[in-house]
């Protein structure tokens, strides 16, 4: 088996899950875990990335308060945008 990647899922209700996923299927598995057809990535500190549902707001998914907080902290609170749907956080080099 290949390298196992650590993935943190933050659900819209605040639940946090931790998963170990083989690098070779990381992208596909993250899509399944957060229920996203398409995604976008938000670069975070220390080589981490937050993967978000690119059409979460359009699809009517609820706001993810913790995901939104992380996003706004990264942007210096200059954006009124919210993150909708579940999010995943992992190491950027693993997801690339």
N, C-alpha and C positions, 0 to 999 in steps of 0.2 A: 504494500500500500504506500502511496505517496505521502507527502507532507500533510499533516493535519493543521488546519487553520482555525483559529479561535474567532468565533462570531458571537456578538452580543445582539440579541433582538430586543427592541423596546416596543411593546405593544401599546395601542392607543389608550388602554385602560391602566397603563403604568407598570404592568407586569414585565419582568425582565427574564429572559431566557439566555442560557449560554449553550452553544453548540460547538462541536469539533467536526469540521467538514473537510474531506480531502480536497486539496487545492484544485485538482482536475475538474471537479464538479461544483466548485464554490459559486460561480456566477449563477448557474442553473438552480442550485439549492437555495440561494438567497432569494431569487425571484419567487420560488415556491413558498418560502418561509414568510415573506412579507406580502405575498399575494399581488405582485406587481407584474403587469404586462411589459411595461417599459420602466426604466429607472434613471435616476440622476444621482450624481455623487457630490458630496460636500466635503472638501478637504478640511480635516481637523488638525489639531496639534499632534506632535509626536508620531507622525507617519500614519495616522489613522484616517479613515474615511467613513462617512455616514452615507449609506445607500438609502435613497428615498424613492417612493412611488412617484414617478414623473407625472402621472395623470390622477393622482389621489384626490385633489381638489375637484377636478372636472368630473370624476366618477362619483363624487358625493361622499367620499370617505370622511369620517370624523377627524377633527384636529388631534394630533398627537402632542399633548402638552410638553412632555419631556423632549421629544424630537425638535419641537419648535424652540424650546429654551436653548438647546445645544446649538441650533442653527443661528438664533439671534445673538448668542454669546460670540459665536465665530464671526459674525458680521458686525459686531460692535453695537447691536441694538438699533442699527440704522434702517432696518427693513421691517415693514409691517406684515410681510408674508408669513404664513403659517405652514407647517408640515402636516400633511394629511395622510393618514394610514400608518401602518407599522413601519419601523426603520430597522436597519442592520448596521452595526459598527464593526469594522474589521481593519486589519492592517492593509494599507493601500497597495503595497507591493504584492500581497497575496491575491487581491482582487483583480489587479491589472492583467 
